[in-house]
Amino acid sequence: METLYPALIIDALSTVRYPGSGKTIVELGMVEDDIRINGRHVDFTLLFDKDTDPFKASLVKSAQAAIKLAAGKDVDVEIRTAARRVAPVKEEKPVLPGVKNIIAVSSGKGGVGKSTVAANLAVALAADGYRVGLLDADIYGPSVPKMFGLENAEIYMHEVDGKNLIIPAERYGVKVLSIGFLIDPASAAVWRGAMASNALKQLIEQADWGELDYFLIDMPPGTSDIHLTLVQTLGITGAVVVTTPQQVALADARKGISMFRDSKINVPVLGIVDNMAWFTPEKHPDEKYFLFGSEEDVDALAQEFDVPVLARIPLVAAVGEHSDAGKPIVLEPTMSAQAFVHLAHETVDAIDRRNDNLPPTTKVKVH
Ligand code: ADP
């Protein structure tokens, strides 16, 4: 007659396989740590993922038989069954705990005014009293430093809670960092792949962004591995897609929206910005010339995806001139400024609607 001891029971149970898994019930962690031995009586609990496990009865029988085989037929085996306690899912720690909303400003193709929109939107939100950050992630043409007059900005670091963090530059009430600060914009285009991804992650994770209401990211145009890096690094609250009314731009914007909508990326699209919607000559501010396409063309795209057109921004020479001079047009009392202020209000509303109706975006996990 074998003396009963827990290791003997475990050894015996290690011969019982869960059908189809190739693994034993011990390996699968199904034997609860509550084995009690009292003379020739042994009792313990077997844990099952589902209450309705089809092998429950047969596994209890096999376990009893295995113990009797190892320890003797006279052993009285009592097996309870219970549902396995699911370990509570650990709350994912946000990368930027002080940041409330992350907005990707993106476009299907280059040159449609994505950076212009990102810069003016950021300044308009800051002017409304929100705490705003802008990260220029456009590795193919980082233009934010120029638009903020920060081409020669010196970037410093300081220590926060024992960590050395980059201090974002600050201009017009907006905290600004650009991939252009780390690399010469002239050589930016060759910065692809892992190097660019790592540099961007550094600008996000190792920078002191502090408390922000809106953190805007000026994305590279199109769909790239940088987009993947960003959705894996951050839970992006929503995307604003900038396009012109040109058919080629609209076709690429469609691809961009589809990328965010993809079930693997799953970033809500807040709306579309119709940039260069019409041309208005400086001397004839009441005239509108629809050079690239019609409002209906942009509306059709918005309807196709059931998203709003957040704003229409006219093509006005002063917009570009102000950007080139490092002073976004939204700071001047102009018709263009009104359009960007309107965009800021619409974006705030769109974010509020999104947050009311959808759970926070989670980071994309790579398996
Ligand atoms: P992207 O980021 O999409 O490549 P940019 O914002 O750099 O585009 O804009 C491309 C060019 O068009 C720039 O010279 C910019 O000043 C100009 N631009 C953008 N939007 C307007 C506008 N609404 N009116 C006039 N010029 C604009």
Boltz pocket constraint, residues with backbone or C-beta under 6 A from the ligand:
constraints:
  - pocket:
      binder: B
      contacts: [[A, 107], [A, 109], [A, 110], [A, 111], [A, 112], [A, 113], [A, 114], [A, 115], [A, 116], [A, 117], [A, 143], [A, 275], [A, 276], [A, 313], [A, 314], [A, 315], [A, 316], [A, 317], [A, 318], [A, 319], [A, 320], [A, 321], [A, 323], [A, 324]]
      max_distance: 6.0
